[in-house]
Amino acid sequence: MNAVSRGIAFLAAQQDEAGFWEDWDLPVGASRMWTTAYVGWRLASSGYPLKSAVNWMEAAELDGGGWGYAESTGADADSTALGILFLTTMGRQAPESALRRLLHFVRDDGGFGTYAFDQSFGAWTNSQVEVTATAALALRAAGVEDETVRRAENYVRSRSRPDGIWDSYWWTSPFYATEVCVRLLGDDGAALEQLRPANAFEEALQAMTLKKSAGKMAATQLADGSWQSAPVLRLTRRDVVEPWASNDAGPCFPDPRRVFTTATVVAALSVANQRS
């Protein structure tokens, strides 16, 4: 059994019979909606049977439209965008309620904030580059090509560093933000070659961005088919606008069930296999 098959077997074992995946352990608890949307989207090209996850995602949409980290936190732009990407990638129609909800997070600068003004405050309502790129990808996948998408693309371009890297608000390194921004803009992402991944999650994102082989990641696969998690997610404080420039931006968390990391590596390996 190769690395992709073993990774898929691990993810299948972690999937609830209802169809969702659960991961993370933030102060508000674990995540089902956000995790399932992300995992499903990443696995869409791997051959993994996702029908039950798609059905669960459609049924889990919150009142008022969209999805969130968890039901208790309400809809947010990132989870809603990932939910739309997952459904449309699987050939399902994006709910109009989810699309309307996503547009609720547009800001005056063209970007998308993670949370709405009636949900949160401070920098959590500001435009964030990785959230904006994901939202623009979701709108495009749903067939929306309008001024909102163009303004989001312009916002993303404006946030690129001189070296061609994008810093991330919610993640501890630039890998996640750069991968999704490159995916949106169609850049080659070559600048990411200069950075050295510190863990399997970052290595997989780099491999997808640079469209290079991820075969060596098989050597780091754990006995159960997963890949080791690391504290890659940052719960950035609301008063911190540029966490990459701060020494105390907020606590960092690994994905304890290793579902998020493993899905990312499986996606990288699957894409690399399709290119070879």
Beta strands, then each sheet from edge to edge (+ up, - down):
strand 1: 23-26
strand 2: 29-31
strand 3: 233-234
strand 4: 252-253
sheet 1: 1+ 2-
sheet 2: 3+ 4-
end
